[in-house]
Amino acid sequence: MELPKKVFINEVVLRDGLQLEKKIVSLNEKKSLFDQLTKANITMIEFGSFVHPKLVPQMANSGDLYSDLSKEKQNANLVALVPNLKGTEKAHDYGVERVNFVFSASNTHNLQNVHKSTEDSLKELARIQDFCSKQDITLYVTIATAFGCPFEGEVSPNRVKSLVEEVSSLNVEMITLADTTGMANPYQVYNLMKEVRSLYSNQQFGLHFHNTRGMGLSNILAGIQAGINSYDTALGGLGGCPFAPGATGNVCTEDVVHMLHSMGIDTGIRLEELLVASALLNKIVEHDTPSYILKAGTFDRKYPIPDSVSAQ
Amino acid sequence: MELPKKVFINEVVLRDGLQLEKKIVSLNEKKSLFDQLTKANITMIEFGSFVHPKLVPQMANSGDLYSDLSKEKQNANLVALVPNLKGTEKAHDYGVERVNFVFSASNTHNLQNVHKSTEDSLKELARIQDFCSKQDITLYVTIATAFGCPFEGEVSPNRVKSLVEEVSSLNVEMITLADTTGMANPYQVYNLMKEVRSLYSNQQFGLHFHNTRGMGLSNILAGIQAGINSYDTALGGLGGCPFAPGATGNVCTEDVVHMLHSMGIDTGIRLEELLVASALLNKIVEHDTPSYILKAGTFDRKYPIPDSVSAQ
């Protein structure tokens, strides 16, 4: 098993993690989370999104959050999700320098999510790319439902490949394939990523998994074996799934970092400080998260030898 | 990624899954669970253990359970855990034909668990092997804490290999390496299993993982890649960890079976019936389990297209 020396984490708790939370998280709470994440040496953070505030109220303060965060020099790259050109322009108004445009491989999901066909989203992407290159904004693209759609079911690898080809031709910084509702399995991930990497060898790729069916870490393990070294993860595994009540959300940052470190892979992240952030997150959202490591501690945690044994 | 055609599941919920439960599960409840497990085509079940009833009250009815189950012809192989010769003899008194002797690679853990040094457990194993071969009992051996000890920390691969060598020389049916408190990572699993398989190529090996740190499925994926095709799993992921309150237990049968099936690997198990068993388990133990698939449904679950979309 060949492993990379380093894997990069893009922390998405402030966006994908929080967006389904009922309690609206305040600017100050988001800032305190952000500060603790950077203390843990997280260097890439999707901090919010520029979508209609009525659709995702939790993200309504994204512009203000960016203004606050950018007052001080940050070691982390700040990325905003944008669903369209309007959102991109709004992000630019706040001075945002990195945006992540998301559309779905599944037409039905895209219609539901951004009220556009996939084809129309691709046209929107061309306009966004044009705007970003003129404004010197770094453009990332996420292809959602790349491993399956909760409405359509299977999404064919050929469809994903042809979308990748089209997006790749626009010279975007990175293409992230997202398993939006946790349908991917490791074999599928390995095969698709091996193929797109060999087809588009000059393109940077990332992966975004949800742990809906418990396969998040396994999918990352498969992704790593296919040569992908960049992953979206969310502190505490926050995120949920709008379709499966009680199901877990994004793959959990501290669980991913813990697995990678235990395998000898560097992430540059300080796990101890990350666990402080995760405990803070519990307080802010006022409920437990699916984090394993926050509950169980790291693999090298040792327990005192019981008296009955040490006496022998 | 080369995958096996078939993987075998040894269901341990009736033993490892239940042993830490506070509510004593009745004979009838255990039987109803067993019946549903066999309805799901589970063919190997660790149904109980012959340990001192004061130490593990949940297992006190193991002999009676076996007597009840063996009244009818079962399609499943029934295995009893035994910690010593006395337990093996007791199992034999009830007519048990398959026993799984467990000892720990970590001396401290073995002292804590069975009040013997690892060396003394190996001597006990020789006596058990002698007894089993005379009584025509099939003997399985589990080496616990093979990937780490909650007291000692790291357990060296060399120690595990030398224990495997000693056990293997006794011609036992299978040697299962157990990650008793969920400390293993996929890289460690892959490397150790690749090595023991090549060193002892005539020996059958199994793996037993706990999902304490969320790496259970990843460890199975790594085990499969190292050529191991037999896994202990527990319905609902029941089991807990005596050292980490709130931490999850054994790797969850339905989550494992779901992952394997989604990757195109056969288990012979009917997942739908397994989920019925898992729902029954929830009722019996009177609490939720960490099962992902029971909550989220299988990966191919489709949702109705929302009206807003289908109208377009």
Boltz contact constraints between the chains, C-beta under 6 A:
constraints:
  - contact:
      token1: [A, 1]
      token2: [B, 190]
      max_distance: 6.0
  - contact:
      token1: [A, 108]
      token2: [B, 305]
      max_distance: 6.0
  - contact:
      token1: [A, 111]
      token2: [B, 309]
      max_distance: 6.0
  - contact:
      token1: [A, 111]
      token2: [B, 312]
      max_distance: 6.0
  - contact:
      token1: [A, 112]
      token2: [B, 306]
      max_distance: 6.0
  - contact:
      token1: [A, 112]
      token2: [B, 309]
      max_distance: 6.0
  - contact:
      token1: [A, 150]
      token2: [B, 303]
      max_distance: 6.0
  - contact:
      token1: [A, 151]
      token2: [B, 303]
      max_distance: 6.0
  - contact:
      token1: [A, 151]
      token2: [B, 305]
      max_distance: 6.0
  - contact:
      token1: [A, 153]
      token2: [B, 302]
      max_distance: 6.0
  - contact:
      token1: [A, 183]
      token2: [B, 299]
      max_distance: 6.0
  - contact:
      token1: [A, 185]
      token2: [B, 262]
      max_distance: 6.0
  - contact:
      token1: [A, 185]
      token2: [B, 263]
      max_distance: 6.0
  - contact:
      token1: [A, 186]
      token2: [B, 221]
      max_distance: 6.0
  - contact:
      token1: [A, 187]
      token2: [B, 263]
      max_distance: 6.0
  - contact:
      token1: [A, 190]
      token2: [B, 1]
      max_distance: 6.0
  - contact:
      token1: [A, 212]
      token2: [B, 296]
      max_distance: 6.0
  - contact:
      token1: [A, 213]
      token2: [B, 292]
      max_distance: 6.0
  - contact:
      token1: [A, 213]
      token2: [B, 296]
      max_distance: 6.0
  - contact:
      token1: [A, 213]
      token2: [B, 299]
      max_distance: 6.0
  - contact:
      token1: [A, 214]
      token2: [B, 217]
      max_distance: 6.0
  - contact:
      token1: [A, 214]
      token2: [B, 255]
      max_distance: 6.0
  - contact:
      token1: [A, 214]
      token2: [B, 292]
      max_distance: 6.0
  - contact:
      token1: [A, 215]
      token2: [B, 259]
      max_distance: 6.0
  - contact:
      token1: [A, 217]
      token2: [B, 214]
      max_distance: 6.0
  - contact:
      token1: [A, 217]
      token2: [B, 218]
      max_distance: 6.0
  - contact:
      token1: [A, 218]
      token2: [B, 217]
      max_distance: 6.0
  - contact:
      token1: [A, 218]
      token2: [B, 218]
      max_distance: 6.0
  - contact:
      token1: [A, 218]
      token2: [B, 221]
      max_distance: 6.0
  - contact:
      token1: [A, 221]
      token2: [B, 186]
      max_distance: 6.0
  - contact:
      token1: [A, 221]
      token2: [B, 218]
      max_distance: 6.0
  - contact:
      token1: [A, 221]
      token2: [B, 221]
      max_distance: 6.0
  - contact:
      token1: [A, 243]
      token2: [B, 303]
      max_distance: 6.0
  - contact:
      token1: [A, 244]
      token2: [B, 296]
      max_distance: 6.0
  - contact:
      token1: [A, 246]
      token2: [B, 295]
      max_distance: 6.0
  - contact:
      token1: [A, 247]
      token2: [B, 295]
      max_distance: 6.0
  - contact:
      token1: [A, 247]
      token2: [B, 296]
      max_distance: 6.0
  - contact:
      token1: [A, 255]
      token2: [B, 214]
      max_distance: 6.0
  - contact:
      token1: [A, 259]
      token2: [B, 215]
      max_distance: 6.0
  - contact:
      token1: [A, 262]
      token2: [B, 185]
      max_distance: 6.0
  - contact:
      token1: [A, 263]
      token2: [B, 185]
      max_distance: 6.0
  - contact:
      token1: [A, 263]
      token2: [B, 187]
      max_distance: 6.0
  - contact:
      token1: [A, 292]
      token2: [B, 213]
      max_distance: 6.0
  - contact:
      token1: [A, 292]
      token2: [B, 214]
      max_distance: 6.0
  - contact:
      token1: [A, 295]
      token2: [B, 246]
      max_distance: 6.0
  - contact:
      token1: [A, 295]
      token2: [B, 247]
      max_distance: 6.0
  - contact:
      token1: [A, 296]
      token2: [B, 212]
      max_distance: 6.0
  - contact:
      token1: [A, 296]
      token2: [B, 213]
      max_distance: 6.0
  - contact:
      token1: [A, 296]
      token2: [B, 244]
      max_distance: 6.0
  - contact:
      token1: [A, 296]
      token2: [B, 247]
      max_distance: 6.0
  - contact:
      token1: [A, 299]
      token2: [B, 183]
      max_distance: 6.0
  - contact:
      token1: [A, 299]
      token2: [B, 213]
      max_distance: 6.0
  - contact:
      token1: [A, 302]
      token2: [B, 153]
      max_distance: 6.0
  - contact:
      token1: [A, 303]
      token2: [B, 150]
      max_distance: 6.0
  - contact:
      token1: [A, 303]
      token2: [B, 151]
      max_distance: 6.0
  - contact:
      token1: [A, 303]
      token2: [B, 243]
      max_distance: 6.0
  - contact:
      token1: [A, 305]
      token2: [B, 108]
      max_distance: 6.0
  - contact:
      token1: [A, 305]
      token2: [B, 151]
      max_distance: 6.0
  - contact:
      token1: [A, 306]
      token2: [B, 112]
      max_distance: 6.0
  - contact:
      token1: [A, 309]
      token2: [B, 111]
      max_distance: 6.0
  - contact:
      token1: [A, 309]
      token2: [B, 112]
      max_distance: 6.0
  - contact:
      token1: [A, 312]
      token2: [B, 111]
      max_distance: 6.0
